[in-house]
Amino acid sequence: MDIPQDKKAYKNSFINPVAENLFTIYRKLHAKPGSTKDTFNDFKSLRKSEKAFWLDYASAIIEKYSSLGLIIRSYEDFCTTCLITDKEIAALVNEDINNLTFKEPGFGGKDAAQFYTDLNYLIPVSLKYSGFEVVRYEQLSDINAITIKKLARAIHSRYLSQVRNLKNDGKDHIFNDTGNTADIYTSDFDDLPDEIKSSNIDNAAHIPIKLLSIGYKIRPVRKGYKPFALHLNEEEVETMANVEHIRWSWEKRLNGWTYSKIKNNVRRTHPGLIVYEDLSESEKAKDRELVKLIPAFLKDIDYEAYPVSPNVFRRLSYAIKPQSIVYKILSETRELNEQIKSKVKLSRELEEMVRLRNSKIEEAIREVEAGYNYARHIQETFLPDDFYVRECFPDSFVIYKPKDIVSGDFYFFSKMKHKIIFAAADCTGHGIPGALLSTLGYSILDQAVNEIRLTDPSHILHHLYCKMHRYLRNDEEGTGIKDDMDIMLCTLDNKTNELTYSGVKNPLYVISKGEITEYPAQNIAEENCEAEECQFTSSTIRLKHSDIVYLCSDGFSDQFGGKKHKKYQSGRFKKFLESICEFSMPEQSDLLYGEIEKWREENNEDQTDDIMVIGIKI
């Protein structure tokens, strides 16, 4: 949210209405049965000290939400349902307890945890009543109002078809929470009650969000192109069903519904306002059936889903995270256990022994996975974040796809006055060993650029390899580790558009006026880089406006796939870069990711190596 510079205007337009609505909704929610409006004070009649709590609480909301990547903005036609998970609510509650002095304002004697839990679930409701909605940066899509209405009509049309097919089946309504097939819900879309119509529109607006949770975005099918076929596996269906339930729950809350064990349309209470995991299987099935129809909905309006880089959705708390080999081992172990159970009948004693053994195996695998996840956290900490990359190059992208949670690849960006130093490096190996080398390589590179202040790529590489080989004891006696790294390192002078580059094995690609030129790495890293004869050379090219520079590791071109189980190869990679160079940089990122996933999945191949591609438009 853009906060007005005028503090008085900000207080009048945001803090005051949000605080008043939050107070009023909370009081009504916790009023005793039979209470009327006259039985408790309204916000304006509160003492100054009583108002202070609610005003201070409202003023802290924007900063709290920003920490979760949540954006507060005004809305016009309808309020988009926010997607805040229960874990995130718990984090907000914990932050409130730690950062605010809790003083019981006299409402029911609740403890701090329960009080702040209630408030945090009511914040989006009070924001809606104040004219604001909550969205995530990643959720902001290019889908327009016309397309949303088309999708809403397609949803309702599919629902009517379901009703006709299941009229005598006795099954529940799967799109709107009615539990029956009354005429009011089987009317034409334009004749639906406003609340039901809004529900369908909200559902439609969230289809791109549900797809993003499994790594897809949507676009119109281009004329003459075959649409990307979307086949949902069980995990993807389950993830989207979970997101749909979060959406439905917040839609209910924003319309004044609260939890109760008994559904009551008059009091607006519903037993379904619980976490997805606690729903009955029959309720989960409704959400699953709905999301399974998404490919059909897209087909109805001539749209397609296409895979995007994990960078786009990795911060979404409810998204599928890229599967690692550790996760696959755990899944395969569970599947094998189920197969054994179905084919062999064990005695009670043996079954208990197998259960205990399996429990230990799963515990060991989870411990390994936890180690990997913490290593990923460390790696993400030192790699440049997206905002800094955009600061260096506003029109750019980074595809970063580790094979096993952490990566032997790393990228580097640093600004020094009018010069920008950037690099793509590929250390030997992947997983934990590769990540250890990448951590060492990045720290030395950072020292060379940001402490010693070197700017010439050849000097930087000399420092990098000298230090690397020294730390790894890669000396003339050959007593150390032979592992190394491939790298392309560049310095761009923003005043002259001169690009100076120096590399080891990794090439540099430049597209100018639609034609690609490959600039091979001209250096070989000697085993003993401290020797006088070990020299690195650099070259300079002058770039023009709209030229595109690409750096990459060999993971993309070395990926096995296709119908004949072959490597993608650099020749095909260069041709593909040429074919997409007219697209925007974010679109190029998604097209590249979609291309390698399509290549890999054609023969059901595992990812071969870490994959990294950097694209920069001058």
VOGU-3710 file (C-alpha; in Angstrom, 3 decimals, decimal comma):
1> mdipqdkkay> 0,000/0,000/0,000  1,263/3,470/-0,849  1,124/5,344/2,454  0,170/9,014/2,025  2,929/11,445/2,990  0,392/13,435/4,980  0,126/11,610/8,331  -3,306/13,091/8,988  -4,626/11,836/5,647  -3,157/8,360/6,319
11> knsfinpvae> -4,762/8,271/9,749  -8,157/9,341/8,398  -8,124/7,080/5,331  -6,630/3,922/6,875  -5,853/3,788/10,594  -9,116/5,222/11,940  -11,580/3,213/9,803  -9,637/-0,056/10,175  -9,335/0,362/13,960  -13,037/1,229/14,312
21> nlftiyrklh> -14,167/-1,688/12,130  -11,861/-4,118/13,913  -13,195/-3,021/17,309  -16,847/-3,158/16,178  -16,582/-6,586/14,528  -14,764/-8,027/17,526  -17,376/-6,680/19,946  -20,268/-8,036/17,876  -18,580/-11,423/17,512  -18,097/-11,752/21,262
31> akpgstkdtf> -21,338/-10,127/22,404  -23,436/-12,246/24,736  -26,616/-13,835/23,310  -29,479/-11,347/23,357  -27,166/-8,328/23,399  -28,061/-5,340/21,246  -26,022/-2,490/19,897  -27,103/-0,362/22,834  -25,566/-2,735/25,374  -21,972/-1,866/24,539
41> ndfkslrkse> -20,042/1,275/23,654  -19,243/2,158/20,074  -15,700/3,107/19,063  -16,252/6,871/19,173  -17,413/6,754/22,792  -14,291/4,936/24,027  -11,864/6,745/26,301  -8,655/7,982/24,697  -6,592/5,294/26,447  -8,986/2,584/25,189
51> kafwldyasa> -8,870/3,872/21,625  -5,078/3,959/21,702  -4,770/0,167/21,681  -6,929/-0,239/18,568  -5,294/2,674/16,727  -1,794/1,391/17,498  -2,816/-2,112/16,434  -4,260/-0,873/13,122  -1,163/1,225/12,405  1,076/-1,884/12,709
61> iiekysslgl> -0,907/-4,000/10,216  0,836/-2,888/7,002  4,331/-3,618/8,337  3,221/-6,991/9,760  1,663/-8,032/6,471  4,664/-6,861/4,466  6,846/-9,332/6,379  4,690/-12,133/4,893  4,712/-10,686/1,371  1,110/-9,479/1,735
71> iirsyedfct> -0,031/-6,300/0,013  -2,928/-4,120/1,178  -4,632/-2,119/-1,563  -7,949/-0,427/-2,306  -10,545/-2,321/-4,328  -13,395/-1,125/-6,526  -15,728/-3,774/-8,002  -15,239/-6,639/-5,566  -12,823/-7,647/-2,828  -10,442/-10,431/-3,818
81> tclitdkeia> -10,285/-13,163/-1,216  -6,991/-13,089/0,648  -4,978/-16,286/1,074  -3,383/-16,303/4,511  -2,577/-19,745/5,883  -3,239/-20,793/9,476  0,529/-21,093/10,030  0,942/-17,477/8,950  -1,866/-16,426/11,297  -0,001/-18,239/14,098
91> alvnedinnl> 3,183/-16,338/13,178  1,291/-13,023/13,298  -0,173/-13,941/16,683  3,293/-14,780/18,012  4,583/-11,433/16,708  1,735/-9,595/18,454  2,420/-11,299/21,760  6,151/-10,591/21,558  5,934/-7,012/20,282  2,855/-5,575/21,957
101> tfkepgfggk> 2,067/-5,050/25,602  -1,105/-7,066/25,991  -3,701/-5,338/28,090  -7,055/-7,072/28,325  -9,553/-4,478/27,003  -12,355/-6,144/28,959  -13,761/-8,570/26,414  -14,515/-11,957/27,872  -11,361/-12,580/29,899  -9,553/-14,306/27,019
111> daaqfytdln> -5,829/-14,872/27,259  -3,390/-13,057/24,970  -2,979/-15,920/22,484  -6,724/-16,349/21,941  -7,347/-12,607/21,834  -4,732/-11,987/19,156  -5,792/-15,080/17,220  -9,315/-13,672/17,036  -8,008/-10,262/15,979  -5,736/-11,607/13,237
121> ylipvslkys> -8,574/-13,576/11,671  -10,675/-10,397/11,739  -8,059/-8,049/10,213  -8,905/-8,899/6,554  -12,621/-8,520/7,389  -12,088/-5,062/8,895  -9,912/-4,129/5,912  -12,698/-5,152/3,527  -15,248/-3,036/5,420  -12,750/-0,143/5,196
131> gfevvryeql> -12,387/-0,511/1,411  -9,162/-2,541/1,259  -8,208/-6,049/0,146  -5,213/-8,280/0,880  -3,225/-9,901/-1,935  0,238/-11,336/-2,464  2,745/-9,902/-4,891  3,025/-13,328/-6,550  -0,765/-13,462/-6,970  -0,935/-10,324/-9,086
141> sdinaitikk> -1,652/-11,672/-12,563  -2,335/-10,300/-16,015  -5,807/-11,841/-16,093  -8,366/-9,111/-16,755  -11,947/-8,597/-15,588  -13,411/-9,833/-18,888  -11,479/-13,122/-18,667  -12,467/-13,526/-15,005  -16,146/-13,198/-15,929  -15,683/-15,711/-18,765
151> laraihsryl> -14,158/-18,142/-16,286  -16,951/-17,481/-13,787  -19,539/-18,292/-16,463  -17,596/-21,428/-17,404  -17,558/-22,494/-13,749  -21,298/-21,990/-13,428  -21,940/-23,727/-16,739  -19,911/-26,752/-15,622  -21,807/-26,720/-12,340  -25,173/-26,786/-14,143
161> sqvrnlkndg> -23,899/-29,707/-16,220  -22,915/-31,509/-13,013  -26,365/-30,873/-11,527  -28,051/-32,295/-14,610  -25,818/-35,379/-14,584  -26,101/-35,970/-10,832  -29,645/-34,751/-10,238  -30,806/-38,006/-8,736  -27,463/-38,928/-7,207  -27,901/-37,129/-3,871
171> kdhifndtgn> -24,412/-35,660/-4,010  -23,580/-32,229/-2,578  -23,129/-29,056/-4,577  -19,409/-28,822/-5,402  -19,085/-25,144/-6,372  -21,222/-23,161/-3,964  -21,775/-24,023/-0,347  -25,471/-24,936/-0,471  -25,748/-28,673/-0,073  -28,786/-28,759/-2,374
181> tadiytsdfd> -29,836/-28,059/-5,956  -32,479/-25,412/-5,335  -33,678/-23,328/-8,272  -31,894/-20,269/-6,928  -28,534/-21,926/-7,628  -29,450/-23,441/-11,000  -30,458/-20,160/-12,603  -28,534/-18,671/-15,498  -25,378/-16,853/-14,435  -26,896/-13,374/-14,878
191> dlpdeikssn> -29,892/-14,311/-12,703  -27,847/-15,647/-9,782  -28,049/-13,880/-6,385  -25,221/-11,378/-5,937  -23,478/-13,437/-3,240  -23,441/-16,604/-5,385  -22,378/-14,671/-8,485  -19,577/-13,017/-6,497  -18,507/-16,430/-5,204  -18,139/-17,735/-8,758
201> idnaahipik> -16,254/-14,592/-9,808  -13,946/-14,887/-6,799  -13,372/-18,560/-7,589  -12,517/-17,630/-11,189  -10,151/-14,853/-10,099  -8,276/-17,386/-7,958  -7,770/-20,028/-10,656  -4,406/-18,455/-11,637  -3,470/-18,439/-7,927  -4,334/-22,118/-7,519
211> llsigykirp> -2,304/-22,940/-10,634  0,614/-20,852/-9,390  0,692/-22,990/-6,249  1,736/-25,962/-8,427  4,061/-23,971/-10,705  1,857/-22,811/-13,600  0,613/-19,516/-15,023  -2,067/-19,022/-17,665  -2,140/-17,295/-21,055  -4,341/-17,228/-24,176
221> vrkgykpfal> -3,565/-20,024/-26,638  -1,660/-18,398/-29,488  -3,158/-18,772/-32,944  -1,660/-21,741/-34,772  -0,081/-23,161/-31,600  -1,010/-26,376/-29,879  -2,052/-25,630/-26,254  0,167/-26,893/-23,447  -1,560/-30,024/-22,108  -2,102/-29,849/-18,350
231> hlneeevetm> -2,277/-33,207/-16,562  -2,669/-32,973/-12,793  -1,132/-35,582/-10,534  -2,435/-36,411/-7,047  -0,067/-34,084/-5,212  -0,971/-31,168/-7,495  -4,692/-31,819/-7,032  -4,242/-31,994/-3,264  -2,217/-28,763/-3,171  -4,796/-26,864/-5,231
241> anvehirwsw> -7,664/-28,343/-3,191  -5,955/-27,004/-0,060  -5,607/-23,550/-1,661  -9,262/-23,650/-2,735  -10,312/-24,414/0,834  -8,217/-21,488/2,124  -9,923/-19,260/-0,472  -13,400/-20,529/0,438  -12,727/-20,078/4,173  -11,630/-16,471/3,753
251> ekrlngwtys> -14,517/-15,766/1,389  -16,852/-16,922/4,160  -15,072/-14,843/6,823  -15,145/-11,746/4,610  -18,910/-12,196/4,304  -19,412/-12,391/8,073  -19,325/-16,160/8,638  -17,680/-17,670/11,706  -16,907/-21,190/12,896  -19,467/-23,322/14,684
261> kiknnvrrth> -20,061/-27,043/14,919  -23,512/-26,468/13,408  -24,208/-24,686/10,137  -26,681/-21,820/10,504  -27,468/-19,633/7,487  -29,130/-16,962/9,634  -26,309/-16,604/12,161  -23,756/-17,301/9,406  -21,898/-20,060/11,199  -20,250/-23,004/9,449
271> pglivyedls> -18,396/-26,146/10,629  -16,163/-26,077/7,536  -14,116/-23,104/8,754  -11,243/-25,331/9,875  -7,888/-26,248/8,346  -7,988/-28,442/5,241  -6,260/-31,344/7,013  -9,128/-31,582/9,538  -11,901/-31,760/6,924  -13,723/-35,022/6,331
281> esekakdrel> -12,782/-36,938/3,194  -16,169/-36,143/1,640  -15,540/-32,392/2,097  -12,003/-32,663/0,716  -13,436/-34,539/-2,286  -15,568/-31,494/-3,197  -12,477/-29,282/-3,391  -10,587/-31,950/-5,347  -13,403/-32,348/-7,873  -13,510/-28,611/-8,414
291> vklipaflkd> -9,793/-28,178/-9,097  -9,720/-31,231/-11,385  -12,013/-29,272/-13,717  -9,601/-26,335/-14,061  -7,998/-27,669/-17,304  -11,526/-27,910/-18,771  -12,363/-24,369/-17,624  -9,259/-23,042/-19,383  -10,137/-24,928/-22,543  -13,621/-23,370/-22,468
301> idyeaypvsp> -12,120/-19,871/-22,768  -9,157/-20,778/-25,063  -6,505/-20,405/-22,371  -3,675/-22,744/-21,416  -1,530/-23,337/-18,343  2,250/-23,315/-18,777  5,062/-24,064/-16,295  7,037/-21,216/-14,761  10,328/-20,931/-12,944  10,275/-21,901/-9,226
311> nvfrrlsyai> 11,551/-18,367/-8,509  8,027/-17,134/-9,281  6,262/-19,168/-6,617  8,940/-20,390/-4,179  7,892/-17,892/-1,478  4,231/-18,915/-1,527  3,604/-20,666/1,791  1,009/-22,986/0,244  2,849/-23,889/-2,982  4,415/-27,215/-3,963
321> kpqsivykil> 8,125/-26,993/-3,364  10,499/-28,526/-5,940  10,906/-32,206/-5,158  14,319/-33,337/-4,014  15,835/-36,779/-4,219  15,399/-37,024/-0,423  11,652/-36,435/-0,746  11,447/-38,991/-3,562  13,201/-41,626/-1,431  10,696/-40,978/1,357
331> setrelneqi> 7,749/-41,265/-1,048  9,119/-44,419/-2,659  9,716/-45,989/0,784  6,110/-45,349/1,773  4,845/-46,701/-1,561  6,960/-49,853/-1,203  5,598/-50,410/2,309  2,034/-50,163/1,017  2,767/-52,651/-1,767  4,281/-55,130/0,714
341> kskvklsrel> 1,244/-54,778/2,988  -1,132/-55,465/0,109  0,706/-58,641/-0,954  1,922/-60,174/2,300  -0,107/-60,790/5,427  2,123/-60,335/8,458  1,555/-61,456/12,008  0,828/-58,758/14,556  4,364/-59,028/15,992  6,046/-58,788/12,570
351> eemvrlrnsk> 3,794/-55,911/11,545  4,834/-53,978/14,657  8,520/-54,669/13,927  8,075/-53,415/10,333  6,240/-50,335/11,603  9,038/-49,488/14,032  11,709/-50,061/11,372  9,835/-47,906/8,867  9,394/-45,202/11,487  13,177/-45,122/12,052
361> ieeairevea> 13,817/-44,982/8,299  11,392/-42,072/7,895  12,908/-40,293/10,886  16,407/-40,658/9,414  15,243/-39,402/5,998  13,468/-36,433/7,577  16,632/-35,586/9,511  18,607/-35,582/6,255  15,910/-33,471/4,587  15,960/-31,005/7,495
371> gynyarhiqe> 19,730/-30,671/7,010  19,243/-30,009/3,308  16,536/-27,430/4,010  18,724/-25,550/6,460  21,586/-25,638/3,948  19,176/-24,137/1,373  18,309/-21,387/3,857  22,016/-20,562/4,235  22,524/-20,560/0,468  19,504/-18,318/-0,124
381> tflpddfyvr> 20,873/-15,921/2,492  24,084/-15,123/0,613  22,734/-15,239/-2,961  21,528/-11,825/-4,249  17,793/-11,430/-3,749  15,412/-10,656/-6,599  15,112/-6,983/-5,687  18,869/-6,440/-5,837  19,100/-8,197/-9,215  16,302/-5,887/-10,475
391> ecfpdsfviy> 18,198/-2,913/-9,054  21,248/-3,904/-11,094  19,293/-4,851/-14,222  15,600/-3,866/-14,241  14,891/-5,982/-17,341  16,309/-9,383/-16,435  15,607/-12,849/-15,050  17,393/-15,596/-13,132  16,325/-19,233/-13,462  17,829/-21,125/-10,539
401> kpkdivsgdf> 16,782/-24,758/-10,250  18,869/-26,943/-7,904  18,825/-30,666/-8,530  18,699/-31,518/-4,818  17,404/-28,591/-2,720  20,822/-26,874/-2,613  22,952/-26,163/-5,643  26,533/-26,255/-6,877  25,592/-23,364/-9,181  25,601/-19,795/-7,923
411> yffskmkhki> 25,085/-16,335/-9,376  26,701/-13,042/-8,387  25,695/-9,383/-8,862  27,435/-6,298/-7,478  27,226/-2,570/-8,298  30,293/-0,354/-8,126  29,516/3,222/-9,201  28,700/3,008/-12,926  29,935/-0,575/-13,253  28,027/-3,789/-12,579
421> ifaaadctgh> 29,929/-7,043/-12,017  27,910/-10,220/-12,503  28,670/-13,900/-12,926  27,241/-17,394/-13,369  29,334/-20,162/-11,788  29,030/-23,946/-11,801  30,971/-25,795/-9,099  31,832/-29,470/-9,372  28,985/-31,669/-8,200  25,565/-30,805/-6,841
431> gipgallstl> 23,693/-31,193/-3,553  25,651/-30,646/-0,321  29,179/-31,094/-1,855  28,410/-28,664/-4,669  26,804/-26,230/-2,237  29,924/-26,230/-0,024  32,081/-25,320/-3,018  29,587/-22,673/-4,146  29,668/-21,088/-0,664  33,461/-20,969/-0,777
441> gysildqavn> 33,471/-19,622/-4,354  30,882/-16,931/-3,655  32,686/-15,663/-0,544  35,998/-15,352/-2,415  34,295/-13,623/-5,340  32,581/-11,218/-2,968  35,929/-10,482/-1,312  37,589/-9,769/-4,671  34,858/-7,356/-5,791  33,517/-5,724/-2,643
451> eirltdpshi> 36,608/-5,663/-0,422  39,640/-5,588/-2,733  37,554/-3,593/-5,272  38,699/-5,442/-8,380  36,650/-4,723/-11,520  38,574/-6,357/-14,381  37,142/-9,881/-14,863  40,558/-11,412/-15,554  41,974/-10,032/-12,279  38,914/-11,195/-10,368
461> lhhlyckmhr> 39,199/-14,727/-11,798  42,908/-14,892/-10,971  42,143/-13,994/-7,357  39,221/-16,425/-7,269  41,104/-19,469/-8,545  44,255/-18,729/-6,522  42,213/-18,665/-3,331  40,052/-21,664/-4,281  43,064/-23,860/-5,068  44,851/-22,706/-1,966
471> ylrndeegtg> 41,896/-23,513/0,293  41,384/-26,883/-1,397  45,155/-27,573/-1,199  45,227/-28,054/-4,947  49,004/-27,654/-5,109  51,841/-29,000/-7,246  52,194/-32,050/-5,014  48,618/-33,002/-5,808  47,732/-33,620/-2,180  44,426/-31,747/-2,183
481> ikddmdimlc> 40,998/-31,853/-3,794  40,775/-31,611/-7,583  37,262/-30,139/-7,598  36,862/-26,805/-9,336  34,341/-24,495/-10,970  33,314/-23,253/-14,398  32,398/-19,592/-14,578  31,562/-16,681/-16,861  32,215/-13,311/-15,209  31,347/-9,927/-16,743
491> tldnktnelt> 31,699/-6,237/-15,983  29,259/-3,853/-17,695  30,089/-0,157/-17,896  26,700/1,591/-17,841  28,170/4,786/-19,301  29,618/3,181/-22,437  27,688/-0,131/-22,637  31,064/-1,890/-22,868  30,944/-5,456/-21,574  34,250/-6,953/-20,454
501> ysgvknplyv> 34,125/-10,688/-19,893  36,378/-13,532/-18,823  35,428/-17,163/-18,343  36,471/-20,726/-17,693  34,512/-23,272/-19,788  31,167/-21,444/-19,503  30,359/-19,400/-22,650  28,616/-16,048/-23,018  25,706/-15,591/-25,442  24,612/-12,252/-26,890
511> iskgeiteyp> 21,574/-11,713/-29,106  21,652/-8,574/-31,210  18,949/-7,828/-33,814  17,596/-11,358/-33,468  20,916/-13,135/-34,124  22,855/-15,011/-31,469  26,632/-14,882/-31,038  28,535/-17,229/-28,743  31,639/-15,900/-26,983  33,573/-18,939/-25,685
521> aqniaeence> 35,490/-18,862/-22,421  39,111/-18,175/-23,282  40,767/-19,398/-20,084  41,852/-22,657/-18,510  42,221/-22,812/-14,745  45,648/-24,231/-14,061  45,995/-26,606/-11,124  48,370/-24,167/-9,442  46,996/-20,693/-10,140  49,571/-19,008/-7,916
531> aeecqftsst> 52,288/-19,812/-10,450  53,471/-16,876/-12,572  52,522/-18,595/-15,841  48,895/-18,854/-14,756  47,251/-15,877/-16,407  43,627/-15,035/-17,211  42,637/-12,908/-20,157  39,545/-10,825/-20,753  37,854/-9,388/-23,838  35,551/-6,432/-24,399
541> irlkhsdivy> 32,515/-6,028/-26,648  30,319/-2,979/-27,105  26,639/-3,710/-26,629  23,745/-1,841/-28,208  20,393/-0,859/-26,783  18,031/-3,889/-26,561  20,848/-6,438/-26,909  20,303/-9,457/-24,659  23,075/-11,158/-22,683  22,742/-14,751/-21,431
551> lcsdgfsdqf> 24,933/-16,583/-18,898  24,301/-20,161/-17,852  25,663/-23,328/-16,365  25,708/-26,529/-18,426  22,684/-27,969/-16,584  20,183/-26,887/-19,239  22,051/-28,256/-22,273  23,095/-31,454/-20,438  19,553/-32,350/-19,332  18,484/-35,753/-20,617
561> ggkkhkkyqs> 15,024/-36,023/-22,132  13,071/-36,156/-25,346  11,721/-39,349/-26,877  15,207/-40,797/-27,435  16,775/-40,132/-24,002  19,352/-37,619/-25,268  20,911/-34,439/-23,942  19,228/-31,167/-24,854  22,605/-29,876/-26,150  23,920/-26,341/-26,587
571> grfkkflesi> 22,961/-26,075/-30,281  19,266/-26,592/-29,488  19,610/-24,214/-26,523  20,974/-21,408/-28,737  18,214/-21,896/-31,323  15,583/-21,749/-28,595  17,074/-18,511/-27,236  16,824/-17,023/-30,724  13,208/-18,165/-31,034  12,101/-16,401/-27,825
581> cefsmpeqsd> 14,243/-13,245/-27,927  11,289/-11,034/-28,940  9,397/-11,868/-25,755  9,729/-9,880/-22,522  12,332/-11,098/-20,059  9,771/-12,543/-17,574  8,103/-14,383/-20,477  11,472/-15,701/-21,650  12,117/-17,053/-18,165  8,815/-18,932/-18,175
591> llygeiekwr> 9,313/-20,198/-21,749  12,786/-21,521/-20,926  11,510/-23,237/-17,804  8,577/-24,720/-19,724  10,892/-25,938/-22,498  13,269/-27,843/-20,220  10,402/-29,319/-18,184  8,681/-30,469/-21,373  11,972/-31,989/-22,599  12,587/-33,734/-19,275
601> eennedqtdd> 9,063/-35,049/-18,821  8,727/-36,388/-22,371  10,647/-39,491/-21,306  9,949/-39,108/-17,558  13,576/-38,188/-16,807  14,873/-36,987/-13,448  16,693/-33,661/-13,394  20,294/-34,416/-14,393  22,152/-31,479/-12,843  21,649/-28,057/-11,298
611> imvigiki> 20,149/-25,648/-13,844  20,836/-21,909/-14,008  20,168/-19,375/-16,777  20,561/-15,596/-16,444  19,070/-13,226/-19,024  19,795/-9,478/-19,123  18,375/-6,951/-21,587  20,517/-3,857/-22,104
//
